[in-house]
Amino acid sequence: MKDSANYVKLVEWSSEDNCFVGSCPGLFYGGCHGQDEQEVFAELCQLVNETIELYRNEQRPLPPSTAGKDYANLLQNSN
């Protein structure tokens, strides 16, 4: 299993920006955006891998895992 699997990756539609926005809470702020949902997810996965590589190159510990926190149900129940 890759270390990137330890982090939740979110892609959502932004009416404000009129595009899909990808983010990885807990690993980095910001993210990526675009008109194609699958392309945004692919770019987001690449950003996650690059960020993990930067942490390793700088010999810094990775942030705590965000996977397995059941974000889907948490978000669904927050409405």
N, C-alpha and C positions, 0 to 999 in steps of 0.2 A: 504494500500500500504506500502511495506517495504521501509525503507530509501535507500536500495541498488538500488532501481529503479530510484533514482535521479542521478545515475552516468552511463555514457556511458562505455560499456564494449566492447573492441575490440579484435578479434581473427583474426590473419592474418598469411599467410604463409611467412616464412623467407627463401629465397634461400641461404642466407649467413649461417644460422644455420641449414638449412635442416630440419625444423620442424615448427609446428604452435606455435605462440607466442601470449600470452594473456596479455592485459594491461588495466589499468583503469586510463586514463589521468585525472588529477585534484585531484585524491584521493591518489594515491601512485605512486612512481617510480618503475620501474621493473615490474615484473609480474610472469608469469609461462610459461612453454613450454612443448611440447610433440608431439607425432606422430599422435594422434587422435584428430581431431578438436573438437568434442563434449566433450571429456574428458578434454581438455584444457579449454573449456568454463565453464564446471562444476567446475573445480578447481578455475578458475578466480572468479566465483560467490561466492565460499566459501571464497576466500581471501578478497573479497570486504566486506562480512559480518563480517569477523574477524577484518578487519581494522576499520570498523564502531564501533564494540564492544570495540576495544582498545581506540578509541577516547572517547567513553562514559565513560569507566572505568577511564580514565585520566581526565575526566570532561573538555575536550577540545571541542570547537565548530567544527562541521563538515565543511569541505571545501565547497565552493559554488557548487551547483548542476551543472553537465555538461549535463544532459539530456535535450532534447527539443531544442538543439542548431543546429539541422539538420546537424550533422557531415557527414552523408552519402552524401548529396549533396555538401557540402563544399569540401570533399575529391574528389568527382567525378569531380568537376569543377576546381580543382587545376592542372589538367593535361594539 
